[in-house]
């Protein structure tokens, strides 16, 4: 075979490998949109900023179909309304189309600005396996001036966990007593199994002493804290991607397959609640995410 023919074949193989990688990356981005790990506005921003990005090469039809509650009928109506051809990719939209699409997204998926008057009571929540505990532990190590609340729980200690440091491990009767005496700021049954709650007094004392207080709790607890203390600052920790969240959950290996599947379903529901929060921080790297939480807290005087 003449040499000239071999080289293009190698090129073709490399090109089809690259095309496959691009398709995979676009499919992952679609999953991020569907699971709300990333906002549609963010995907559009990436598409306009970098014409070579995965976002830019995504078809407008795929983009719209990945959004919550948009089916084929709605997709077609939206495209008509925005005067966008269904064959377009995000990177190929005209200036006017981009402006109209972006205005439509802001109407349909409003991104709320943080509420005013935030306090030093910080609540860190987020989907299962996103790494809330690791980020909180990192803050405990690096910022001892921040008071990290120690929760009470009815679950048994895992190896290495110390009573009074990681949790107060209590039995059901003691947990009932804490509720009855009003000693918990919030409490919830997490993952349908055990009860977890935040002892109120240490939080009040630390706040009274002028400290920043950090609660690392689940979504139900975060909502209760907001109801009890409307000035609390709610922070939602996001995974860098849906696939990474799945990877972290599987990698943790503390749950069996059925339990993992259940937690992933819960994670989807939890991700859908992120708009209730004042701030979103992406946990791509623990130290960076921890620093962002601390920087946020330093902005609040009271
Ligand atoms: P784990 O059992 O893996 O330590 O924690 C399970 C879940 O319970 C985590 O999502 C954690 O955020 C949540 N959690 C821990 N402490 C509390 C608490 O005091 N209140 C609430 N509502 N959730 C908590």
Boltz pocket constraint, residues with backbone or C-beta under 6 A from the ligand:
constraints:
  - pocket:
      binder: B
      contacts: [[A, 124], [A, 126], [A, 128], [A, 132], [A, 151], [A, 152], [A, 155], [A, 186], [A, 187], [A, 188], [A, 190], [A, 196], [A, 197], [A, 198], [A, 216], [A, 217], [A, 218], [A, 219], [A, 220], [A, 221], [A, 222]]
      max_distance: 6.0
